[in-house]
Amino acid sequence: MGRREPHSGSVDSVHGICPHAQHSIWEDEAGPVKPTLVSEQCGVIVIFDEELAARVRTLLSCYEVTEKAMFGGLTFLLRGNMCCGVVNGDLMVRLGPRRYEDALTRRHARPMDFTGRPISGFVFVSTEGVKTDRALAAWVKRGVDFTLTLPPKQGYTARKRTKLGSR
């Protein structure tokens, strides 16, 4: 895949993360790719598949969820603990150490290697691995199941669901 360039005429203002953030559509040899949220001016670069994020958001709608820009993408936190997220077009899932090795044996899953070194207990699942609603729901459930075993983060209080881009 070649270098991606912003697609002209595709910018809308976004509020909440950074006043300079813009929605962009990126292009590669195959043409336009999924929308992303990018703000380089404030040092925040958040790139994620908005369609996948919306599907995850729907699955998590019965929980008190906070959305936060982390790892260069969008993460979903339950009781202050990271559960899953979307980075580029991949689903990121927190499984914990006991389910990590088993998850790596599944098709389309690979170690989360955001820094170049795998982070134990976290996996990336490629777009192909979450293509169907059933497959996505299974991965998100794994993340939820593990995250709910963790104590709430100190200072966490249940609050109204917040979304990236809203105040």
Wavefront OBJ file of the C-alpha trace (Angstrom):
o trace
v 0.000 0.000 0.000
v 1.324 3.427 -0.872
v 1.312 6.608 1.113
v -2.118 7.896 2.009
v -3.012 11.472 1.195
v -5.970 13.519 2.418
v -8.885 13.547 -0.019
v -9.820 17.116 -0.965
v -13.206 18.495 -0.051
v -13.790 16.052 2.772
v -13.216 18.156 5.863
v -15.835 18.822 8.545
v -15.150 20.507 11.861
v -15.184 18.271 14.927
v -15.451 19.513 18.513
v -14.469 17.913 21.783
v -11.023 16.356 21.424
v -9.311 19.256 19.809
v -10.660 22.381 18.133
v -8.329 21.707 15.210
v -9.489 18.142 14.587
v -10.941 17.420 11.194
v -12.659 14.472 9.591
v -10.711 13.376 6.542
v -11.079 10.701 3.941
v -7.756 9.164 3.021
v -6.840 7.695 -0.335
v -4.496 4.955 -1.430
v -4.147 3.077 -4.717
v -7.587 1.507 -4.238
v -9.274 4.895 -3.800
v -10.948 6.482 -0.755
v -10.657 4.629 2.553
v -12.780 4.944 5.685
v -13.078 8.260 7.537
v -10.678 9.177 10.303
v -10.288 11.914 12.859
v -6.985 13.729 12.587
v -5.517 16.666 14.463
v -1.800 17.173 14.128
v -1.841 20.794 15.287
v -2.449 19.897 18.946
v -0.311 16.760 18.846
v -3.373 14.512 18.805
v -3.618 12.038 15.964
v -6.597 9.743 16.191
v -7.200 7.388 13.304
v -10.034 4.901 13.450
v -12.719 3.302 11.336
v -15.886 5.188 12.284
v -18.173 2.433 11.023
v -16.448 -0.155 13.215
v -16.516 2.263 16.174
v -20.265 2.740 15.696
v -20.800 -1.039 15.662
v -18.772 -1.411 18.880
v -20.641 1.511 20.442
v -23.951 -0.233 19.707
v -22.758 -3.446 21.343
v -21.651 -1.541 24.451
v -24.771 0.621 24.679
v -26.102 -1.211 27.762
v -22.958 -0.315 29.776
v -21.683 2.937 31.222
v -18.969 3.577 28.659
v -16.472 6.377 28.296
v -14.757 6.890 24.950
v -11.224 8.185 24.958
v -8.522 8.838 22.389
v -5.666 6.442 23.220
v -3.065 4.439 21.309
v -3.681 6.573 18.226
v -7.307 5.422 18.038
v -10.549 5.379 19.976
v -10.879 3.276 23.139
v -13.946 2.266 25.115
v -13.610 2.227 28.898
v -15.893 0.385 31.328
v -15.725 1.608 34.933
v -12.582 3.492 33.964
v -10.795 0.395 32.599
v -9.997 -0.023 28.933
v -12.117 -2.764 27.374
v -11.624 -2.470 23.635
v -11.014 0.076 20.935
v -10.587 0.825 17.279
v -7.196 1.715 15.840
v -7.136 2.322 12.101
v -9.418 -0.464 10.847
v -8.533 -2.966 13.571
v -10.419 -3.866 16.719
v -8.257 -3.765 19.836
v -9.431 -6.079 22.643
v -8.244 -6.370 26.234
v -8.433 -10.038 27.193
v -6.098 -10.356 30.136
v -3.210 -12.801 30.450
v -5.309 -15.994 30.787
v -7.159 -15.596 27.474
v -4.338 -13.948 25.556
v -2.591 -17.054 24.179
v -5.871 -18.668 23.168
v -6.924 -15.494 21.358
v -3.709 -15.507 19.349
v -4.612 -18.924 17.915
v -7.759 -17.468 16.329
v -7.824 -16.295 12.739
v -7.265 -12.599 12.170
v -5.950 -11.967 15.717
v -2.402 -10.810 16.413
v -0.529 -9.357 19.361
v -1.159 -5.697 20.071
v 2.197 -4.247 19.213
v 1.518 -0.532 19.297
v 5.077 0.297 20.402
v 6.766 -2.469 18.395
v 6.722 -4.756 21.444
v 3.657 -6.935 22.102
v 1.508 -5.874 25.033
v 0.433 -9.016 26.879
v -3.289 -9.380 27.353
v -4.229 -7.208 24.379
v -4.824 -8.248 20.767
v -5.619 -6.581 17.485
v -8.284 -8.235 15.347
v -8.147 -7.341 11.667
v -11.100 -6.035 9.693
v -11.661 -9.507 8.260
v -12.027 -10.910 11.767
v -14.896 -8.568 12.685
v -16.656 -8.429 9.349
v -19.867 -9.997 10.670
v -21.876 -8.676 13.609
v -21.618 -12.081 15.274
v -17.808 -12.122 15.074
v -17.553 -8.560 16.370
v -19.946 -9.298 19.236
v -17.876 -12.323 20.277
v -14.662 -10.284 20.437
v -16.286 -7.372 22.273
v -17.851 -9.817 24.752
v -14.396 -11.235 25.501
v -13.184 -7.723 26.284
v -16.208 -6.912 28.429
v -15.972 -10.204 30.327
v -12.364 -9.515 31.287
v -12.826 -5.825 32.048
v -15.730 -6.493 34.398
v -13.433 -8.680 36.530
v -11.307 -5.603 37.280
v -12.086 -3.203 40.114
v -13.252 0.250 39.007
v -10.398 2.690 38.518
v -9.743 4.968 41.453
v -11.677 8.168 40.960
v -14.132 6.511 38.575
v -17.743 7.449 39.094
v -20.584 6.309 36.895
v -21.421 9.119 34.558
v -23.409 9.782 31.474
v -22.034 8.110 28.361
v -19.682 10.394 26.510
v -18.650 10.203 22.900
v -15.528 11.313 21.137
v -16.329 14.687 19.668
v -18.981 15.734 22.206
v -18.675 17.729 25.389
l 1 2 3 4 5 6 7 8 9 10 11 12 13 14 15 16 17 18 19 20 21 22 23 24 25 26 27 28 29 30 31 32 33 34 35 36 37 38 39 40 41 42 43 44 45 46 47 48 49 50 51 52 53 54 55 56 57 58 59 60 61 62 63 64 65 66 67 68 69 70 71 72 73 74 75 76 77 78 79 80 81 82 83 84 85 86 87 88 89 90 91 92 93 94 95 96 97 98 99 100 101 102 103 104 105 106 107 108 109 110 111 112 113 114 115 116 117 118 119 120 121 122 123 124 125 126 127 128 129 130 131 132 133 134 135 136 137 138 139 140 141 142 143 144 145 146 147 148 149 150 151 152 153 154 155 156 157 158 159 160 161 162 163 164 165 166 167
